[in-house]
Amino acid sequence: MDNQTYGPYSGQEIEEFAEDGRIKATDLLCPEGGSAWIEAKNEPTFGSLFPTHHGRPATAYGRNRRRGTNARSNAGPVICYRR
């Protein structure tokens, strides 16, 4: 942990970072302007992007398989992360 804060980023960017491995399950997320940091794996909006204890993603990275779209893209949260 380098205690660096990055962002703010859109929800879509956070999802892309998680898929690329740039944000890890133990990195901390916080809404812009917020003060409560939470581990990414426990964050309600993005927690499903990180592997379960079985080593597989809890979901297909939040993508709607039927339509092939990103389920979080329209949510629009602005998030900072800290490692």
Stockholm file with secondary structure:
# STOCKHOLM 1.0

chainA/1-83         MDNQTYGPYSGQEIEEFAEDGRIKATDLLCPEGGSAWIEAKNEPTFGSLFPTHHGRPATAYGRNRRRGTNARSNAGPVICYRR
#=GR chainA/1-83 SS CCCCEEEEEEHHHHHHHHHHTSSCTTSEEEETTCCCCEEGGGCTTTGGGSBCTTSSBSSSTTEETTTTEETTTTTCCEEEEEC
#=GC SS_cons        CCCCEEEEEEHHHHHHHHHHTSSCTTSEEEETTCCCCEEGGGCTTTGGGSBCTTSSBSSSTTEETTTTEETTTTTCCEEEEEC
//
